[in-house]
Amino acid sequence: MNPLIDVPGLEARLAAGRRTVLLDVRWVLGDPHGLEHYLAEHLPGAVFVDLASELADPTVPDRGRHPLPSRDPFQESARRWGIRKGDVVVAYDDSGNMAAARLWWMLRDAGVTGVYLLDGGLAAWRAAGLPREAGPVRPTRGDVELGSGQMPVVDAGAAATWPRSGLLLDARAGERYRGELEPVDPRAGHIPGAVSAPTAANVDGAGRFLPPAELRQRFECLGVQDSQPVAVYCGSGVTAAHEVAALELAGFSAALYPGSFSEWSNRPDLPVATGPEPGDAAAPAGKSGGAGGSVAL
């Protein structure tokens, strides 16, 4: 399934009056002013989605910085955004869909099949010279019924041993993977055995996803194969969803580790590798790690 809709496609859909719920997920790590950015400028009719409070439970160290919310509060949020059964939903942000992909993944996991990312986000809409509006949008309450479990996930135990039989991708920036910089989590480095695959390389300079063939070549160069299971993590499970979408565009299926490194690094029993190489796969979660020399507890 193609997770994207482009600007001309969305413009045509809206012009034809086809029901479409537009959701603005304006969030960037370190920038707490998403609502203010939304109120200043957004797609006409778009509803603001607060990632920190509506797409995540409060931070719990052993669940990570952005734990996935349970079904009931997420369903309540979706209804508040105006989503009804059978609606087509288009999510976007102003950062290459790095945040909006979280909502795309969550709705897909909840059984909403008609959900798409606006390729290029607000920047692409703006570049096309299309109208924007300011101020809040308060939609009529929806009645959507959400499920759960439609997208594959892994936990810390599975992530620990995943590289032994599959490929574990780390979607964070390279310097965080190597352990040179860690601005938010308690330990620097990566899950032993994981391969560095920064999410930023999934998009071009305008924040649009690379063509499927280019994405497939990128992931194949990282070791992704049709016959091998793939799992992805990042800092807190947000941008890893973007990588899941990019892999889908490339023709691959991937599981998400929702707790990601923010959960992993808060577990002193789990080893952390540093440097540019993956290192050896960790022991199962809850047991002492038997990783190689690049691993530091």
N, C-alpha and C positions, 0 to 999 in steps of 0.2 A: 504494500500500500504506500502510495506517495504521501509523505507527511506535509508537503508544501502546497501553497497556493501563491501564485505570483501577483504582482500589483494589477496587471491588466485583467487577470482572471477574477480578482476580488472586485475591481471596479465594475466589470461587466455584471457580476452577480448582484451587486448592490443596485446598479442602474435598472436591472430587470425586476427589482423588488422581491428577490428571493430571500426568504427569511434567513438571516445570518446574525449570530451573536458575536460581537467583536469584544475581545478582552485584552486590556492593556496591562502587561506585567512589567511595569517600569521598576527594575531593581538591579543594582550593581553592588558587588561586595565593597563595603567601605563608604557607600553613598546612601544615607538614610532619607533622602529627599525625593523618593519616587513619586509620592502623591503630589508634591508640589510641581514636579516636572509634568505629570499627567494633567494637572489642572491648568497649566500654562498652554498645553498643546497636545492634542490627541486626535485620532481618527474620528470622524463624525459618528456619534452614537456609541463609541467604545466605553465600556465599563472598566473602572480601575480594579485591579486585583492586587491585594497586598500579599506578597510572597511570604513575608515573615509570619503573618498572623493567619492567613487563609490557606496557604499551601504547605504549612509546617506546624507541628506542635511546638511548644516552648522547648528550648534547648535542654537536653539532658545528656551529660557527658557520655554515658554508656550507650546512648542512641545517636549521638552526633549533634551537630549544630542546627540542622533542619530536619528533625524526624518527620516522617510521613504522618499526616493526620489520619485518624480512623475514618471509616465511611460516613458516619452520621454527621459530624461537623463539616466534612467536605461536601456532602450532599446539601447541607443547609447553605453553604457558601454558593454552590452552583445554582441553587434556586434563587438566591438573592441576586446573582448576576443576571437572572432572567432566562436561564436555560430550560427549555421544555423538551419533552421526549421527541426525538427525531430531528432536533435542530442541528444545523451545521454551525460549528464554532470555529472562529479564527482567532488565534492568539498571536500577539506580537509584543516587542519591546523596542528599545532604541539602542540595543547592544548586540546586534547580530543574532537575536533569538536565544542568547545564552541563558536568560531567565525564563522566557516564554516557553522554552522546551520543557521546563519542569511541569507547567500546566498541561502542555500537550501530552506528556507521558502519563500524568495522573489521570486525565480524562480517558485516555486509551485504556489504562489499567482498570478504570471504573466501568468499561464497557461502551464508552461513547466512540463510535467508529468514525463519525463525521467531524473530526477535529483536525485542524491544519495550522501550520505556522505560516505567517505571511513572510515570504522570502525577502530578506533585506529589512524587514520591520518598518518602523516609522521613517527611517532614513530613506528607504526606497519609495515610500508613498510621497514623502516631501520632495524627493528628487524628480518625481513625475509631475510635480506642480499641482497635485490634487489638494482639495480643500481639507483643512483641519479646523478643529473647534477647541474652545477653552471651556473650563468649568466642569462641574460634575455631571454625570449621567445617572439617572435613577430609573432603572427599567422596571417594567411590570414583573412581579415575582413569577418565577418558573415553577415547574412541577416535575422536573427530571428525577428519575429513579436511578441511582447509581449502584453499581456492584463493586467488585474488587477482584484482584487476582488474575487479570487478563494479560498482564505483561510479566515476563520472567524476572525474578529477583534472586539475589544471593545474600546470605548473611556473612558475618565475620568468619565463622567456621568454614563455610564453603570457599570464601575468598582466600583463606589461608592455604588451602590445598589446590585451588583451581589451576595454578600454573603447571601442576604435575600432569594434567590431562587436557588442559585447554589453554586459552590465552586470556590473561588479565591485563586490561589496558588502564593506564593512569591518565586521566584527561586533564590534569592540572598543568600549569606552566612548567617548563623544563627545570627551572631553578628550584621550584618547590619539590619536584620529583627527586632531584639530585641531593636535596637537603641543604642547599646553599642559602635558602630563604624560607622562613615559615612565619607569616605574619599573624596567624590566628590560632593555629592548633598547637598542642603542648609539646609535640616532638616533630623534628624535621626529618624528611626522607620519604620512603615509599614502602608499600607492602612488598615483602620479598617475593621475587619472581615476576612482579608486574613490569610491563613494558611501557615506556613513556610515549604518550600519544596526545599531545596538547590539543584541546578542543579548538583553539584559535586557528589551527591549520585546516579546519573543516570549511572555512569561509574565505571569500576573497576580500580585497581591500574595502569594498562597499558593504561588507557584512552579509553578502549572499552566499548560500551554500555553493560549494564547487559542483560542477556537473557530476552526475553519477559515475561516469567512467573515470574521472580524475579521483573521485573519492575511493572508488574500488581499487585503483592503482595504489593510492596512499595506504589503504589498510592492508592490501596484500604485501606491500613492502614492510609493513610492521609485523607480518606473520599471520594475518587473518586468512583462514581457509574455510571453504564451505563445509568441510568435514570435521571441523574443530569447534567446540563450544567457546563462546566469547562472553566475557563479563567486563563491565566498566565501572570504575569509581572515580571520584574527584575529591574535593574537599568535604562537601556536605551533601552530595547527591543531587546538586542542582545542574551544574554544567555537564555532568555525566549523562544526563538525559539528552542533552544536545548531541553528544557522541552516539547515543543509541539511535537518534533520528538520522544522523549522518551515515551510520552503518546500514540502516534500513534503506536509505537512498542508494547505497552501494550494493544492495542485494544481500546483506547479511543480517542475521538476527542476533541480538545481544541481550544479556541479562544485566540488570542494574543492581549495584550494591548501594542501597539507600543511605546507610550510615556513613559509608565512605571513610576517608582518612580521619575525619574529625572524630568518628567513633573509634576507629582502630588505634589512633595515637593516644587515646585516653585509657587504653587497656595496657597496663604495664606488663601483663603476661604475654603480650604479643610483640614479636620482634619487628624492628624497622631497619630497612636497608638504606644506605646512602651511596651517592656516586652515580655515574651514568649507566651502570650495568644493572640488569634486573636482580641479580643475586639468586640464591636458591630459594625455592618455595618454603614457606614457613610450615611449622608443625600445625596440626589442627588447633583451632582456638581453644583456650583453656589448658593447653599443655605447653611445656617449655619448648621454645623454638630451636630447631636444629639447622639454622641457616648458616651460610658460608661466612667468609671473613669480612664481607662488606656490611654485615649486619651488626647494628649496635642496639642494645636494649635501652 
